[in-house]
Amino acid sequence: MVATANLNNDEASDYAYDVDTEKSDSKVKLYAIGGGLGALVLLALLIFGLYQLGDDGQSALERFRDIAVIFVVLLFLLTVVLLAAIAAALGYLVLQIKDRVIPLLEEVTGTARRIRGTTAFMTEEAIKPIMTVASTYARMRAMTKTVTGKSKKPPKVKF
């Protein structure tokens, strides 16, 4: 409490949040280390138990071979289970994406059509005044040629 006496409420809550976060991070690390050590002890006990189950007529190498075969089979079984879980998760993900993406694509297609129509309308409306001026100018030029009988080209205007 002494450390937060000079802080305003926001800073004090941030400080308290940081302290809580550090405590929870240290708890997670402690649980992870404990879980890892527990798994190693369990593995060592399993190997020792399997070694003791061996026959007296077997050499140590034969016992360890049998233990290795057991672990290979267990790891193979674990791999199959994990691959099945991954395949099921991917299937679920594909179904979820299909259910959500198809309506979204239809909405995007509709929006694109509306934008295309709006763009065409705006293009026509923006060009109308220019076309009107150009047609009026062409009409006046044609009338001037007809009245004066000259076919003089107008000077080119650079933009």
Buried (B, 14 or more C-beta within 10 A) or exposed (E): EEEBEEEEEEEBEEEEEEEEEEEEEEEEEEEEEEEEEEEEEEEEEBBEEBBEEBEEEEEEEEBBEBBEEEBEEEEEEEEEEEEEEEEEEEEEEEEEEEEEEEEEEEEEEEEEEEEEEEEEEEEEEEEEEEEEEEEEEEEEEEEEEEEEEEEEEEEEEEE
